[in-house]
Amino acid sequence: MRIWDCHVHCDGTENGKDVLKAMDAAGIERINLFSNYPWREEGGRKVPHGPSSYASREALRACVEHIAGVQATDPSRIYGLAWIDPRSPYAVEEVERGVVDRGLRGIKLIPDQWFPYDEMMFPLYAKIEELGKVIMFHSGIVYGFGDSSRYCKPVNFEVLLNFPKLRFSLAHIGWPWVDEYLAVFGSFWSSVGYDKEKTRMFVDTCPGTPDAWRTDAMRKAVPFVGTGRLMFGTDAHPKSLERNAPRHISRDLSILREVIGVSQGQLDEFFWGACEKFMAE
Ligand SMILES: [Zn+2]
């Protein structure tokens, strides 16, 4: 079975050869790979920017350049996305450069010190929509960004109804707000006349849902969303892919086959087809 991991993170030290080696060892054919975040240094530690600073142009560009270099090793297997701080006044320009000049496939965003519905975000949404690329958002409780989960509630993303050609995903099935998340999916589904094939919100199912909640979340998501919009992901790093991916694959396989009872065609959609539609170029 072909496997496309929709959600893998770089730490900025990777090279393309090692990433491909890790994918082969993990049994993964293709990945969406996020750049390192343009962190701020404080006392020798990498920390989020907080309310009073944002990433510099150089920091954004360094993230774009690193992930573009990794992707260039094999752009048919490694789909690079830049994880940026959208509060930077250079965000739109640097993203456009990353996509047009360096061939990146989209961007990754974690709302922190900004809400998805802030008007400040609209030029970036419009640019990605115009470029025909994707935004992969975090949603749900967020670990590692301090007091910022309130920015990531699923309902905050309903504003994207105003960008009708923008394809986007929300990660972690919004855990612990799975029901709210699925209701938001319903809103995007209804906006295209209840046509799943036209629905441009995609569900990034990478864990976030701890194992004890995952079966319940998938039992709700599979029938409501359909496997055509449900994407497999690990939220691993290339260095941990070999160790983590087989565990995630077998856990999801057993939930989908044994608890929910999906067909082989639905499994193929979950592990490959949904992401292929999402990343369509
Ligand atoms: Zn992640």
Boltz pocket constraint, residues with backbone or C-beta under 6 A from the ligand:
constraints:
  - pocket:
      binder: B
      contacts: [[A, 7], [A, 9], [A, 235]]
      max_distance: 6.0
